[in-house]
Amino acid sequence: MSAPGLSFPPVSGIRLAAVGAGIRYQGRDDLVALELQPGSSCAAVFTRNAFCAAPVTVARQHLAQGSPRYLLINSGNANAGTGRRGLAAARASCEALAKAVGCRPEEVLPFSTGVIGEHLPVERIATALPALVGAMSADAWPDAARAIMTTDNVPKLRTRQVEIAGKCVTVTGIAKGAGMICPDMATMLAFLATDAAVAPDLLQQCLQVAVDRSFNSITVDGDTSTNDACVLVATGALGGAPIADSESADYAALSSAIEALCVDLATDIVRDAEGATKLVTIDVQGAREIAEARQVAYTVAHSPLVKTALFASDPNWGRILAAVGRAGVPDLEVGRISIFLGDVLIVEDGGRAQGYEEALGAAVMAEPEIAIRILLGRGHVQARVLTCDLSYDYVRINAEYRT
């Protein structure tokens, strides 16, 4: 695994570039293209927000028509809440890139992130395309990661390598997101690529499992964006027959690497959340089913009272207890529930744990990374959600976002 700032091995079959188009930001790159080797497989998941952005609609339509050759991504403008004009703009940007590279418009998938409700300046994108196409290279992943940022403080890019069938397989990904994060597939975009060959249906299955355990298990503020998307490309550039058996050792190795990469990127998003000072892991154990475990975890994670206590390093355990109690789990037996802050037992037998001292809880809450563990005592299912605290800066950043 590599963290931001380290060198990244190229993914065979992928070239990419980033340039400045002046879409919203001046003096920085804000337009990215990824070129996919012919024959690449592509899987994607998108937001379930009913007001999905125009590029989401167009990307879904184009993906249903065949394998893409290019991904086109802009930051600074979400092209969401823009109606028919927004759809026309998304299609026009695909047509402009297709004309520049000599492919069909349907072979381009568009993605946007930024301010909602403003019309996409397609002419600026079209003007920047010659420079973008001319800058294509295999090692521009760091440039692309920076160009898709909006309120992010740092670029998010990760890579892993795993041996499959005697070959070194690379999996690399970039993501953006810091606020409006509660993916349901935040403003979140992620683009992943591997040089392994994978059957399309299996690639989609692999991505869905990885996303459910990573990007769909994080929250910053409970807001699901209009533009969420995660794309996984398998170029097959290493050669050999595509992985087609979900029970095979090759698939197990690749899917494990892809899931780990997604978890890394999802953690990076929460760690870089708008105004955040703390990374918080909420583990719910002893549930009857996954839905109720996630319900409890998200109720705690979304509680403004819990999140502000985390920011203040205040071990106000009553706020956690109250959130668990209002999560809506039927027939919850509070006497069987135990709650831990780190390794400190704070709640048992329906109230404050015997032997708990405020100083112990305060020591845990003062740490930059905090674990909250909730044992429901109902079954054997568990779920994990990553979140963060809620600070003054979160309010400031979002109050000033359009000014």
N, C-alpha and C positions, 0 to 999 in steps of 0.2 A: 504494500500500500504506500502511496505517496501523498503527502499533504501539500497544500498550496505553497509555492515557492520552490519546489523541487522540480527536476527535469522530468519530462513526460515522454515515454516511448510512443512513437507514432502508431496509429491503428491502421494496418495495411488496408487499403481500399477506401480510406477517408482522406479528403483534403478539405481545408476550411480557411476562412479569412474573416477579418473584421476591419471595417473602415468607419470613418465619421461621415454621416449624411446630414447632420444638423436637424434631425427630426424634432428634438426638444432640447438636447444638450449641445453646448458649444465646446469645442476644444477637446472632445473625446470621441472614441468609437461608439457607435450605436446601431450598427448594421452588420449582421453576420450571415454567412452562407456556409453550409456543409455540402460537399459534393460526395455522393455515394457511388461506389463502383457499380457498374451494370451487373444485374443479377443479385444485388443485395436484398436481404429480407428486412422488413420493417414492421415493428409493432408499436402501438401507441395507446395511451389511455388519456382521457380528457375530462375536464370539469363536468359536473352534473348540474351546475348552475343553469337555471332555465333561461337566464339572460346571457347565455354564452356568447363570447366575442365572435365577430365576423371571421377572423382567421381560424377559430376552432371549427366553425361550420364548414368552411372551405377545405380545411385540412382533412376533416372527416370524409367529405365528399371525394376528394382526390385520392385519399388512401384506399377508399372502397373501389376505385377504378384501376388499381394496379400498384406496382412497386414504385416509390418515388426515386428520383435521381438527385434532388436537391431539397434542402431545408433552408428557408429564408426567415430570419429572425430579426425583429427590430425592438429596441427599447425606447422608452420615453413616450410612447403612445400605444394604448391598449387596443384601439379600434374596436371598442365595446360600447354598446348603447348607441350605435351609429346607424342602425337600420339598414335599409337597402343600399344606401350610399356606402356604408361600411363594407358590405359584401362586395360591391363593385370595386372598391379600393383594394380589398384583399385579392380579388381575382386579377386586377390590373397589375399588382405587384408581382404575382406569379407569371403573368404574361410577359412582363418586362424582363424578368430573369430568364425565362424560357427563350425569349428572342436573343438575349445576350449570349447564351451558352449553346443554343441549338437543340433544345428538347421541347417536348410538349408542355403546355401550361399545367396539365393534370399531373405532370411528373414533379411538380414543385409543391411542397407543403409550407404554408405560411404560418408564422407565430409572432405574436406581439405582446408587449408588456409595458405598462406605464399608466398614464392618466386615462380614466374612463370618460367617454362622452365627447371626445374631441376627434375630429376627422383626420384620418391618416394622410399625411402629405406625400402622396404617391410620386409626385414629380421629383421630390428630393431623393427618394429611394432610387428612382430610375436614373437620375443624374449620377448617383454614386456607384451604380452597378459596374461600369467598366473598370473602375479601380478595384472594386471588390473581387471581380472575376480574375483580374490580373494578379491579385495578391495571393491566390490560392496556394497553400502549402500543407504538408502533412503534420507540421509541428506548431500550428497556430492555436492549439487548445487554450493556452493561457490568455491569448489575446481575445479569443471568443468569450471566455468566462468573464473577463472584465467588461466586454461590450454589452452583455445582456443585463448588467446590473442596473437597478434603479435606486432604491434606498439602501441597498446592501452596503456594508462597510468594506467587505473584502470579497474577492472572487472565490467561487467554490468549484474546485476541480479535484478529481481523485482518479487514481488508476490502480489496477490490480493485474497481476499476471498469474496464470495457473497452467500447469502442464496437463494437456489432454491428448491422448493417443500419441505421446512422444513429442508433441509440439508445444511450444510456448505460446499460449493464447493470451492476448491483451484485452482488457476491458477498461475503457476510459469513459469518464462522464463529467459534464459540467452542469451546474444548476444555479438558479437565482431565486431569491426570495428572502424577505426579512419581515414583512408585514402583510396583512390580509392573508394569513396562513392558517388554514384548516382544510387541507386538501380533501376533496371528495371525488375521487376517481377509481399556490395559495397565492400575493400574486406569485405563483410558483411555476417555473419552467425547468425541465431537466432533459438533457440530451445525452444518451449513452450509446456507445458503439463498441463492437467486438469484431475481431478478424476471424472468428470461428464461423463455420457454416451451420445454420440451424433451420430446420423446416419452419415455415411461417406460422403455422398453428401452434407449434411448440414454443416458438419465440414469444407469441402473445401470451401464452399460459405462463411462461417464465416471468415476463414483465409484470403481469397482474399479481402474481404471488409476491414478487419482490416489492412492488409498490404498496400492497396491502400491509406488509410488515415494516415499511419504512416511511414513505411520504404520506401514506394514509394513517400513520400513527404518530403524527406530530401536530401541534397547534401552538400558535403564538397568541392569537386574539379571537379565535372562533369564527373568523370570516373566511368563507370560501370564495375565491376569486372567480371572475367571469372568464379567465384566460388560462387556467391551469392546464398543463399538458406535460406528459412524459413520453419520450420517444426512445425506442431501443432499436438499433440497427445492427444486423449481422452481415458483414460483407462477404464472408466465405473466402477471403483472399489467401488464407493459409492452405486452401485446397482440401481435397478429401471429400468423402460423402457427407452430406448434412446430418447433423444429429437429429434423429427422428423418433427416438424411443425415450419416453419420459422415465422409464425404469432403468436406463443405462447408467453406468458409472460416469460416462462422459457428460451426460446431461446433469447429473448430480454435481459434478465438479464445476461446470459452467454456471449453473443456476445458483450455486452457493457463492461464487465470486460476484455475480451480478447483484444478488441480494445484499452481500456485504458492502458493495460499492454504493448501493442505494441508501443503506443505513448510514454510511459515512457522510454522504451528501445531505441526507435529511438532518443528521446531527449538526452538520455545519450550518444549515439554515437556522435551526433553533438557537445555536450558540451565537449567531450573528443577528438575532432578532432585534427589531427596532427598539432601542432603549434598554435592551436586556442587560442585566448584570449577573444573572445566574442561569445555569442549565439545570433543569429539573427532570428527573426520571420518576414516573409514577407507575409502579407495578401493582396490579390487582391480581391476587391469587385466591384460589379456593372458590371460584365461581362455578355455577352450573353449566354455563354456556358462554361462548366468546362475546355475544352481544351484550350480556349484562356486565361482563368484566370491562368492556370498553365503555359502556355507559357510565359506570362508576368512575373510571379513570378520567374520562372527558369532563364529567361534572366537576371533579376536583380541579382539573387543569384549566377550566374556563371560569372558575369562580374569581371575580374581581377581588373579593376579600382575601382569599387564599393567596392570590398573586401579589397583592400589595403587602401582605404579611411577609411573603418571601423576599420582596424588595427591601423591606425594613429589617430583615433578619430577626423578625419577631416570632418566637415559637408559639403562636396563638393556635394551639391544637384544636380548640373548639371550632374554628372555621373549617378545618379539614373534616372533623366529625360531622358537622352540620351538612357539608357538601355530600358526604357519603350517604347520609340519611335522606337527602332529598333527591337522590339520583333516580328514584322511581323503580327500584328493584322490588318486585312483589315478595311479600312474606319474609322480609329481611329480619333476621334475629340479631338484634344489636348486641346481645350478650355473648354472641359467638365471634364477634368481630375484634380483630387486633389491628392496631395501626402503629407503624414505626416511622420515625424520622431517622434516617440512617440506620444505625444499629440500636437506637434508643426506642424502647417501647413506651408509647405515649398514651394509648387507649387500650383498655381490655375490660371485659365484664360490664360493658355499657357505660363506662366512664373513664376518668383519669386512672392510668395504671399505677398500681402500688409501687412505690420506690422511685417514681418519676420525679425529677427535680428540674426546675426551670433552666438552671445553668447548663444541664446536659442538652436540652433542646436548643438553647441559644447557641451553643458551640457548633451544632450541626447546621443551623440556619445561617451562620456566619460564613460558611464555606461557599466557594464559587460554583460548586456542583453539589446538588442536593438530591437524595433519594427518598421518596415517600413510598412505603410499602403497606398495602392494605390487604389483610387476610379476611375473607368473607366467611369462611367456614361452612360453605354450602356444597362444594364439589371439588373438582380437580382441574378446572380450566383457568388459564391465566392470560393476561394481556398487558402490554406495556405501551405507554404514551409518553412522548417527550414534550416538554413545554418550557416556559421561562417565567420570570417575574414580570410585573407590570410597574414601570417606573415613570417618573416625571417626563423623561425624555420621550417615551412612547407617545404621550399626549402631545408634546411639543412637535415631534416629527410629523405626526399626522394632522395636526392643526395647521402646520405651515406647508403641507405637501404641495399645494397648488400656488403658493405665493412666492 
